[in-house]
Amino acid sequence: MATGSAHRTVTVRSAGSGRFTVSNDRGGQIAFGTGDGADFTPTELLLAAIGGCTAIDVDILTSRRAEPEAFEVSVDAEKARDAQGNHLTDIAVTFRVVFPTTDQGDGAREILPSAAQRSHDRLCTVGRTVEIGTPITTRIE
């Protein structure tokens, strides 16, 4: 769980040619690379962050009514290379969620569309940052 501070930071370190490790201040680590092996690429991690962020939001909102029997989110995008440089287009988040066939499951199913919309429009920090667009400052120390 995140602390009360609004500041977030991760540190990326080289783990060999084309391989890196990112760590957070809580001790978590993820390996990633250039796509030559099984490790995720930075682009895949961005898609995972979008899907993960909205999945957490939707799960919190719907599981108050019923725990899902199955919960999957896929995130697809097209990689473009154009006058704006390399970037992703047509990012689509698809939910595949199954709730039990109970009154509670019916309640969770009923709020699923609004929960996904709330995540998209307001709650998911990652998705909101991508959609709004945030300047990135690069420093060399």
C-alpha positions as CSV (number, residue, x, y, z in Angstrom):
1,M,0.0,0.0,0.0
2,A,1.3,3.4,-0.9
3,T,2.3,5.8,1.9
4,G,0.6,9.1,2.5
5,S,3.2,11.0,0.5
6,A,2.2,12.2,-3.0
7,H,5.7,11.7,-4.3
8,R,6.5,8.5,-6.2
9,T,9.9,7.2,-7.3
10,V,11.5,4.1,-8.8
11,T,15.1,3.4,-9.7
12,V,16.3,1.6,-12.8
13,R,19.6,-0.1,-12.8
14,S,21.5,-2.0,-15.5
15,A,21.5,-5.8,-15.1
16,G,23.6,-6.5,-18.2
17,S,23.5,-5.7,-21.8
18,G,19.9,-4.8,-22.7
19,R,18.5,-5.9,-19.3
20,F,17.5,-3.7,-16.4
21,T,15.9,-4.0,-13.0
22,V,13.5,-1.4,-11.6
23,S,13.0,-1.2,-7.8
24,N,10.8,0.8,-5.5
25,D,11.4,2.0,-2.0
26,R,9.4,-0.9,-0.5
27,G,11.9,-3.5,-1.9
28,G,9.9,-4.6,-4.9
29,Q,11.7,-5.4,-8.2
30,I,10.8,-6.1,-11.8
31,A,13.3,-7.2,-14.5
32,F,12.8,-5.9,-18.0
33,G,14.7,-5.6,-21.3
34,T,14.8,-4.8,-24.9
35,G,12.4,-7.6,-26.0
36,D,15.2,-10.1,-27.0
37,G,14.1,-12.5,-24.3
38,A,11.1,-13.3,-22.1
39,D,11.4,-10.1,-20.0
40,F,8.8,-7.4,-20.5
41,T,9.7,-4.4,-22.5
42,P,9.1,-0.9,-21.2
43,T,6.2,-0.5,-23.6
44,E,4.6,-3.7,-22.3
45,L,5.2,-2.4,-18.7
46,L,3.3,0.7,-19.6
47,L,0.4,-1.3,-21.0
48,A,0.6,-3.5,-17.8
49,A,0.5,-0.3,-15.7
50,I,-2.6,1.0,-17.4
51,G,-4.3,-2.4,-17.1
52,G,-3.2,-3.0,-13.5
53,C,-4.2,0.5,-12.4
54,T,-7.7,0.2,-13.8
55,A,-8.0,-3.4,-12.7
56,I,-7.3,-2.4,-9.1
57,D,-9.9,0.4,-9.2
58,V,-12.6,-1.8,-10.7
59,D,-11.9,-4.7,-8.4
60,I,-12.2,-2.5,-5.3
61,L,-15.5,-1.1,-6.5
62,T,-17.1,-4.3,-7.7
63,S,-15.8,-6.7,-5.0
64,R,-17.7,-4.7,-2.4
65,R,-20.7,-6.4,-3.8
66,A,-19.3,-9.8,-4.9
67,E,-15.9,-11.4,-5.4
68,P,-15.4,-12.3,-9.1
69,E,-15.1,-15.9,-10.2
70,A,-12.8,-14.7,-13.0
71,F,-11.1,-11.4,-13.6
72,E,-9.0,-10.6,-16.6
73,V,-8.0,-7.3,-18.2
74,S,-6.2,-7.1,-21.5
75,V,-4.6,-3.9,-22.9
76,D,-3.9,-3.6,-26.6
77,A,-2.2,-0.8,-28.6
78,E,-0.6,-0.1,-31.9
79,K,3.0,1.2,-32.0
80,A,3.4,4.1,-34.3
81,R,6.5,5.7,-35.8
82,D,5.7,9.0,-37.3
83,A,6.6,12.7,-37.2
84,Q,5.8,12.8,-33.5
85,G,8.4,10.0,-32.9
86,N,7.6,6.5,-31.4
87,H,4.4,6.3,-29.5
88,L,1.3,4.1,-28.9
89,T,-2.0,4.7,-30.5
90,D,-5.4,3.1,-30.2
91,I,-4.9,1.9,-26.6
92,A,-7.9,-0.3,-25.7
93,V,-8.6,-1.8,-22.2
94,T,-10.9,-4.9,-22.3
95,F,-12.4,-6.4,-19.1
96,R,-13.5,-10.0,-18.9
97,V,-15.1,-10.4,-15.5
98,V,-17.4,-13.2,-14.3
99,F,-19.4,-12.8,-11.1
100,P,-21.4,-15.5,-9.3
101,T,-25.0,-16.0,-10.3
102,T,-26.3,-14.5,-7.0
103,D,-28.0,-11.3,-6.0
104,Q,-24.6,-9.9,-5.0
105,G,-23.1,-11.0,-8.3
106,D,-25.9,-9.2,-10.1
107,G,-25.1,-6.1,-8.1
108,A,-21.4,-6.3,-9.1
109,R,-22.3,-6.9,-12.7
110,E,-24.6,-3.9,-12.7
111,I,-21.9,-1.5,-11.5
112,L,-19.1,-2.9,-13.6
113,P,-19.6,-0.5,-16.5
114,S,-19.7,2.6,-14.2
115,A,-16.7,1.3,-12.2
116,A,-14.7,1.0,-15.4
117,Q,-15.8,4.4,-16.5
118,R,-14.9,6.0,-13.1
119,S,-11.5,4.4,-13.3
120,H,-11.0,5.8,-16.9
121,D,-12.4,9.2,-16.2
122,R,-11.0,9.9,-12.7
123,L,-9.4,7.2,-10.6
124,C,-6.6,5.5,-12.5
125,T,-3.5,7.6,-12.1
126,V,-1.6,5.9,-14.9
127,G,-4.4,6.1,-17.5
128,R,-5.2,9.7,-16.6
129,T,-1.5,10.6,-16.9
130,V,-1.3,9.1,-20.4
131,E,-4.5,10.7,-21.6
132,I,-3.9,14.1,-20.1
133,G,-0.2,14.1,-21.2
134,T,2.4,15.1,-18.8
135,P,5.8,16.8,-19.6
136,I,8.8,14.7,-18.7
137,T,12.0,16.5,-17.5
138,T,15.3,14.7,-18.2
139,R,18.3,15.6,-16.0
140,I,21.9,14.4,-16.2
141,E,23.8,14.3,-12.8
